[in-house]
Amino acid sequence: MNPSAMTSPALDRRALSDFRALAGRIDGNGPRYTSYPTADRFRNGPDLSLYHDALDACRADAPAPLSLYLHIPFCENICYYCGCNKIITRDHGRSARYVSYLGREMALVAERLGTRRQVIQSHWGGGTPTFLNPEEMRRVMALLNTHFALAADGEHSIEIDPRRVDQDRMALLAELGFNRVSLGVQDFDPEVQQAIHRIQPFEETRAVVDAARALGFRSVSLDLIYGLPHQTAARFGRTIDQVLALRPDRLSVYSYAHLPHVFKPQRRIDENALPPAGEKLDILVSTIERLTAEGYVYIGMDHFALPDDDLAVAQREGRLQRNFQGYSTHAGYDQVGLGISAIGAIAGRYVQNARTLDDYYRALDQGRLPLARGVAMTADDHLRREIIGDLMCNGVLELPAIEARHGIEFKRTFPAELAEIDRLSADGLVRCEPGRITVTPLGRLLVRRVAMVFDRYLRDDAARPVDNGARAANDGAQPIRIVPRYSRVV
C-alpha cells in the first residue's frame, strides 16, 4: 500500500481548538499552490517559442490524454466580491464572435499537437459559461470534439449560475456530455446577498440541484464564501443547514479576500460590514465542525466531499492531486487552457493567454497563439512542486522516494526548510519521523503554511533587502500578489 494512503486522519475537536489558537499567529496570506511556480511568477511577454516548445514536447508524449480548461468570460451582472477575469454585458451578440475565435485557438493548438488527442478531464469556467446560448454551447462542444477526443468516461464539468439556467438548459448540458456541475451559492442569507449584489433564492438553487440529479449527473458541487459583509457564525450556520438539505457531493468553502485596490468591484462592499477576524475564524471552525459531523470528509484547504466521492477516495488512496481548478483526480495530465486569461500546464511549462478580448483577438487574427506570459520550470521547480503537492494533497513526504526520484539528499538540499519544519513540528503542524514528514490533523487546517516552507521564491523574497520606500508601498505585506479562489485565473 502507498504509505500516503494512510495519512488522512479525521479532524477532531482538539485540532479545531488548537487551530483557533494558532490561526492568527501562524496563518496568513500566501499562495494557494494551484501551480508551482505560482502564477504571479510567470514572466510577461515571453517568446511564443515557449508555447510551441510545450506543445511539441506534449506531442512527443502522445497518446497520453489531456486535461482541458475553457474560459467563458461573460456575465450579465456583477457580483461585488468577484475577482474573476470577466466581462459584464447583456449584449449576447458578443459571445458569438468569441466562440468563433475559440475555434481558431483550438485549431492552432490541435495542429501543433499533431493528432486528435484524448481529453480525460475538461472544465468550463468563467465568467458564466451558460451565458452562451444553446446553439453557441453546441458549437463550442462541436469544435472541441473536432479538434480533441473527449473521453466518454472522463470528467467533464461546467460552472453554472443557478439564476441563469432552467430544466431545459440542464438537459442540454447533459446532452452535450457534461457529467459534473459546480454551482455558485456563496450565501443564502438575503442581507448578505443584497450586500454582494447577488440575489439567489434557495428554491432557485434547489431546483437546479434536483434537475442535475434527475438527469444523472455524476457530481454536484456547491461553492460558498465566508467573510462576506453581514456574515456571522450563526447566520452562516443557517446557510449550512440549507446546503446540507441539498447534500452536494462536493462543497467548497472559500475565504473572502477583500482586495479593493486589485479588484475594483470590491470597492462597492461596505468594509464596516465585514466580519472581524475573530468572527470570521468562528465561521470557518463552526462550518468545519458541522460538515464533518454530517459525514463530509475534509479534503484540504477549502474542499469537502462525501466519503464515496472520487476526491475522498483519491485522498484515502494517496492519489489526490492539485491543479488550477483545485483538488483533482486527474491533475497529473498536461492541461491545455483555451480562451482569454486561461492557463495551461504543458510539458513542464506554464502558459497563460492574453487577458483582454482585444489582445486575444489580435493574436488570433495574426494566426498565432494568444500567449501573454508564462514560465519554463527548472529542475528545482519540479522537485518543489512535487513536495508541495504531496504535502497539500496527501499529507506526507516520503523522503527516500523523493531522493531516489530526483537524485538528491534531502538534508543537504533543504537545510533551512528542515529547520523551519522543526519549528512547525513544535507547534503541532507536522510530525517528523526517520525518512518521513507527516502533516497532522491540525496541520491540514494550516497546510498552506506548511507548503510555503518549500517555496523557494517566497524564501528568496524574504532574503532580498527592501528599501524603505518599497517597504512603505507594500505596507508590510508579503511581496506576492494574493489572489482569492474565485479569481481562478490570475
N, C-alpha and C positions, 0 to 999 in steps of 0.2 A: 504493500500500500504506500502511496505517496505520503510522506510524513506531513505534508501540508494539509492533507485531508483531515487531520486530527486537530486542527488549530482554530476551530470556530466555537469557543466556549460561549455559552449563553450569558447575556448580560444579567447582572444581579443588582440588588439594591445597594450593596456595598460599592460596586463600581460606579453606580449613578451618584451615590453620596460623595465619593471621592472626586468624581467629575465636577460636581458643584464647587468643591473646594479648590480644585486646581485650574478650572477653565479660565478664570480671569487672569491667573498668573502665567500659565503656560501657553494657552491657545492664543491665536492671533491671526492677523491677515496673512495669507500665503497662497501659493498656487493650489489648484485642485488636482493637478497632475493627470489631466486627461491626455497629456503628452509629456515627453521629456526629450529634449529641452521644451520648456513651456512656450506657448505662442508668443509671449512678449519678448522672446529671444530670437524670433525669426528676423532675418535681415530684409530690409526693404529693398525692392528693385533688384533682386538677383538676376543674373543672366538666365534667359529662358532655357539654356542648356541643362540647368538643374532639373527642371521638369522633364525634359527629353531624356536625360540620363536615367531618371527614376523610372519612367515608363519603359525604357529599353531594358533596364535590369529586371523589371517586373515581367516583361515579355519573355526574357530568358528563363524565368521560373515557371512558365506555363507547363501544365494546365492547372496550377493551383488556383482555387476560387478566390474571389474578391469580396470585399465589403464596399458598400457604396452609400454616400450621403448626398442628398439633393436638397438644395436650399431654395425655398419659395419665399421671397421677402415681403409680400404684400399683406397688409392688414387694413380692415375697414375703419377701425377706430384705435386710438392709442390707449394703452394701459400705462399708467404713470410710473409704475415700478420697473418697467421692462427695459432691459439693456441689450436686447437682440438687435442685429442689423436688419432693419425693417423699413418699409416704405408705406406710409399711411395714405391711403387713397380709396375713394369709392368709384373710381374710374376702372371698371373691369376690362376696358379695352387695352389697358397697359399690359395685362398678363398675356394676351395673345402674342405680342411681339416677344415677350420674354421666353415663352415656350419655343418659339422659332429659334431663338439664339441658344437655348439649352440643347436643341437638336444639333446645332453646329458644333457646340463644345463636345457633345457625346461623340460625334463623328470624328473629330480630331483626336480625341483620346483613344477611341477604338482603333483608328488607323495606326496609331503609334504602337498599340499593344499587339496588333497584327492578327489576332484571332478573336472570335466572339467568345469572350471569357465568361465563365460561370460566376454568378453573384450569389453567395450563400447568405448574405445579410444586406438589407437595404433599409434606408430610413429617409423619409421626407420630413424636413423640419422647416422652421420659419422664424418670423412671419407666421402666416396662416396658410398652410398648404391647400386647405379647402377653399381658399379664395378663388382658386381656379374653378371655372365652371365644368360641368360634367364632360363636355366634349374636349376641353383642354386637358383634363385629367386623363382621359382616354388617349389623347395624342401623346402626352408625356410617357405614359406607360408603353405605348406602341413604339416610341422612339427607343426607350430603354431596351425593350425586347428585340429591337432590330440590331442594336449595337452590342448588347450583352445578353447572356442567357440567365434569367432569373430562376434560380432553383425552386422547383415546386415545393420541396420540403425545407426550404430555407426560412429565415426570419425576415419578414417584410412588414415594416411598421410605418406609421404616419402619426404626426401630431395633429390633433383636431381641437377646434374651439367648439364646445358643445352648443354655443349660441348660433353657430353658423352651419349646422348640419341637421338633417331630419332623417326619417326612416328610409326615404329613397336614396339619400346620399350615402347612408351607411351601407345600404345594399350594393351601391355602386362600388364602394371601397372593397367589399368582399368579392364582387365580380372581377375587379382589377387584380386581385391576388394578395391584397393586404391581409395579414393574419394577426397583427398586433396593433392596438391603438393606444395612444397616450393622450389623456385629456387634461387640459389646464383647468385647475379649480382655484387654487391659491387660498381662498377662504369663503365660507358660505355666509358669514355674518354680513347683514345688509349695510351696516355703517362702515365696515371695512371696505366692502365692495364699492360703496359710494366714494370713499376717500381715494381709492386707486383707479377709479373710472372704469370699473369692470362689473357691471350688474349681471349676475348669473344665478338665477334661482335654482335651488336644489332639484326641483322637479324636472327642470330642463336637463340637468346633468344626468339624473337617474334615467330619463327616457333614452339617452344615448347609450348608457351602460347596458340597459336592458336590451336595446336593439343589437349591440355588439354581441351579447351572449346568445341571443336568439339566432343570429346569423352565423354562429360558430367560430368567432374569433378566438384564437388560442390564448390571448392575454389582453387584459385591460389594465392600464396603469393610470394613476392619478398623480398630479403634481400639486403640492401645497407649498406655501411660503409663510414662514414665521418671521416676526419682526416688523410687520407692516403697521401702519397707523391704526390706533384704537384697539389693537390686539392685547389680550390678557390671557393668562393661562386658563382661566375659567371660560372665556369666550372661545378660545381656540379649541378647548375641550369639547364644546358643543359641535364645532365643525368635525372633530374627530368622531364624535358619535354618529354623525350623518355619513361620514366616509365609511365607517365600519358597517353601516347598514347596506352599503353598496358592495362591500367585500371585494375590493380590487385585488388582482393577482399581484400587482406591484404597486408600491407607493413611494414617492419621493417627497421629502420634507426639507425644503431648501431655506437657508438663512438669507434674509434680505440684506443686501449690502447697499447702504444709502450713499451714492457717489454722484451727487448732482453736478459736480464740476466735470464729470465724464459723460454722464447720461442726462441730457437736457430735460427729458420728460419728468425726471425725478424732482425737478425744481418746483413742480406743482404739488408735491407732497408736503404737508404741514409737518415740519420736523418736530414741533412740540407735541404732536400726537403719536410719535414713535414710542414704543415701549422702552423703558430704561433697560440697561444691560442686565440687571438682576431679574426683571420680569421676563425678558427675552430668554434668559437661561432657564427660568422656571417653565416657560412654554415648551422648550426643547425637552427638558428632562421629563416633564409630565407626559409629553407625547410619546417618548420612547417607552416609558413605563406602561402606558396604556396599550400601545401597539404590540409590544412583546407579550403583555399579559393576554392579549387576544389571539396569540398564536403566530404573529408575524416574526420572521427572522430578521434581525438587524444585519444587513449585508455589509454596511460600512458607509462612512461619510453620511449621506442623506438618504440612503436607499433601504427599503424594507421589501420583503417578499414573503408570500406564503411558503410553507415548508416544501411543497411539491413543485414550486416554480423552478424553472431552469436555472435562475440565478442562485437560489438557495442550494440546489443540487450541485451546481458547479463549485460553489464555495466549500461545501462539505467534501467534495472530491478533489479539491486543490486545483481546479481548472478555471477559476474565475479570472477575468482579465478586465482591462480598462482601456477605453478609447474616448474619442471626442463626444460620444453620447453617454458617457459614464461607465458604469459597470456593464460587462458584456460577457457572453459565452463565445463570441467569435472575433474578439479584438485582435487575435494574432494574425489575421489576414491583412494583406495590403488593402488600404482604403482609398478609393477614388472619391474626390469631392467635386460636385457639379453645382454651378450657379454662383451668384455673387457671394463673396467672402467665404465660400466653402473651403474647408481644409482637407487635404489628402495626406495620407501617411503611406508612402510608397517606397519600398526597397531602401530603407534607411534614409529617406529624405522626407522632410515635411514641406508641403507647398500650399499656399493659400491664394485664392483668386482675388481679383480686384473687388473692392468694397462697394463701388458705385455702379449704377447701371451704365452711365456714360463710358466709364473706363472698360467695363465688361464688354459692352457692345463694340467699342472702338477696336479692341484687340481682336475680337472675332471677325469684324469687318475686314481686318488686315490679314485674316487667315491664320492667326496664331493663338495659342492657348493663353487665357487671360490671367497669367501669373502676376501677382503683386509682390509677394515676398516668400521667403522660405529659408530652409537651412538643411545642410547635409550633416548627418550625425557622425561624430567621431567614435573611435573605439571606446573612449571613456564614457561618451553619452550612452552607448549601447549597454555598457556594464551598469551604469547608474539607473538607466531606465528599467532594467531587469530587477534590480534591487528594490527600487521604489514600487514597482508593480507587485513584487512578491509581498512587500510589507502591507500595501494598501488592499490587496485583493485576498490573499490567503494567510496573512498574519504571521509568516515565518520566513527566516532566512536560513537555508541550509548551506553553511559556509563552504564545506568541502566540494559540494556540487558546483557552486559559483566559481570557486578557484579552478576546478577542472575545466569548466566550460570556457573560462576567459584567460587561463594561463597566468593567474596572479596568486600572490599570497595575501590574504585578506588583511592581516595585521599590518603588513608593510605598506599596503595600498591605502588604507583608511585609518591611520593612527588618530588623527584629530576627530574623525567621525566616531570611532570607538570610544574615545574619551567622553564625547557628548552622550553616546548611548549609555555609558555608565551612569551619567547624571540622570538620564531619563529612567534608568532602572531603579535608582534610589527613590524616584517619585512614583514608582509602580507602573510605569507605562510599558516597560518591556521586561522580559526575563532572559538573562544571559546564561547559557549553558555551554559546555565544550562543543564547539562546532555548530552552534545554533543560537539564533536570536529570535525570540517569540514575542509577539505583541500580546499583551494581557487584555482581559476584558475592558479594563479602564483605558488602556492604550488604543483600543479600537475606537473609542469615542473621541480620541485626540490623534487619530492615525496620521492626519496631515502633518501634525507637528513632528511625529516620528519620521515620516518620509523626508521632511525638509532637512534632516540631518545629512542626507546623502546628496543634496542638491548643490553641486559644485558652483553653479552660477550665484546662488544666494551667498555661499561662503566667500566667493571672490568679491562680491559686492560689499560684504561686511568688512572685508580686509582693506578695501580701497579707501584712501583718505577722501573725506568730503569737506570742501571748504565751507566757511560759514554761510556764504550766500546760498549755496546749494542746499545746505542743511536747513536753512530757513525756508527755502522754497518747498522742500519736502515736508516741512513741519514735523520732522522727527519720524516720518513714516519710512517703512522699508522701501528701498529703491526698486520696487517691482510694481507693475500695474495689476491690481487686484480686480478680477472680473467676476461678477456674480454668475451663478449657474445658468440663469435664464439668459445670459449673454453667451450662448453656446459658441458662437463664432466671434472671436475677439476682433 
